Amino acid sequence: MQHGVPGARWVDDDQLHLTLRFVGDVDGAQLRDLLSALRRVSAASFELRLGSAGFFPPRGPQRVLWIGVDKSAPLDALQRSVSRAVTRLGHAPDRKKWAPHVTLARLEGAPPNRVARFVAERALYRSRAFDVDAFHVYSSQLHPKGAVYTLEESYPLDAAGDFGDWDEDEI
């Protein structure tokens, strides 16, 4: 899918991800607290499908080309639970509305008509369903060619859907 837009800087396959909650800069102690708090987040594994393409921002120069995901109540519940755990550690709530997507490319000077064609050609796209059986914490380092993500910890999702010690109505 990552072709057809001149000037796009395509994200390497091993760097593709869907962000549940961006935290920002944290020191070593804060990272340990975060990793510990996220161990309490528990949810059932679920299926997900990638959906149609789009770009950010919706107005002005296009900067990011992305592929979305189909609506998913389990994904939304997982995102709320992760976000709540992060907020309870004292991080400010995320003020932006969560828009689940996978960034495919960064756009700098890409012809808007080619971006529009890329999006239009993928308007009805739906991937095969795939299993989501874990979520992960990554750290990132900015480099001239984009961010490089490093896996810090993985959290398996269970088959039972137990929500750990969070109250179910909090999720």
Secondary structure, DSSP 8 states (H G I E B T S, - for coil): ---S-TTEEE--GGG--B-S-------HHHHHHHHHHHTT---B-EEE-EEEEEEE-SSSS--EEEEEE---HHHHHHHHHHHHHHHHTT-----S----EEEEEEESS--HHHHHHHHHHTTT-----EEE-EEEEEEEEEETTEEEEEEEEEEE-BSS---TTS-GGG-
